[in-house]
Amino acid sequence: MKSNINFSIRTYWFKAAITFLTCILFLSLPSCEEKNIPAEILIGTWFMESAHSIEFTYGEKTDDRIETYDPYQCTILFQKDGTGKEYREEGYSYLFSEDAFSWGINENTLEFAIKDENGQMANLSVPFTVSENVLTLQVNSDENLVCWEESMDGGMYLRCKTVRYKTSFILSR
């Protein structure tokens, strides 16, 4: 009899363990609910909230500033077809830039094709994070040699420094 009771208890615990592990397995499987991928979340209108810029001169942090924007001062529209437009406040009217841009996503990088100041297409890859209501773009410049003329002691001198910028743009819906 003793062995029958031990067998029943072992069977009960074995069934309970199997049931518990089955529940854990089903809970750990990804849900069947379709999740928004970043490209779908990006589509629509985004308003520039702020730009946080840090300047590094010769590798040392020399400036740290945050610039805030009014709601319609700078607006970006991402369209489903992979193109976009930028709207900027110009005096008392809102104009969109006539140079629309194209965009795409490569892992955690937002890739833009934009016309530069010479009218040539320039590619820009920007790390980003996005949620339903907040888009953050991280732009890091290469080190650049910046030079300017400065008058000193009655003469003009050329001064130069190596500068790099790190800027975070925060946009919202």
Secondary structure, 3 states (H helix, E strand, C coil): CHHHHHHHHHHHHHHHHHHHHHHHHHHHCCCCCCCCCHHHHHCEEEEEEEEEEEEEECCEEEEEEEEECCCCCEEEEECCCCEEEEEEEECCEEEECCCCEEEEEECCEEEEEEECCCCCEEEEEEEEEECCCEEEEEEECCCEEEEEEEEECCEEEEEEEEEEEEEEEEEEC
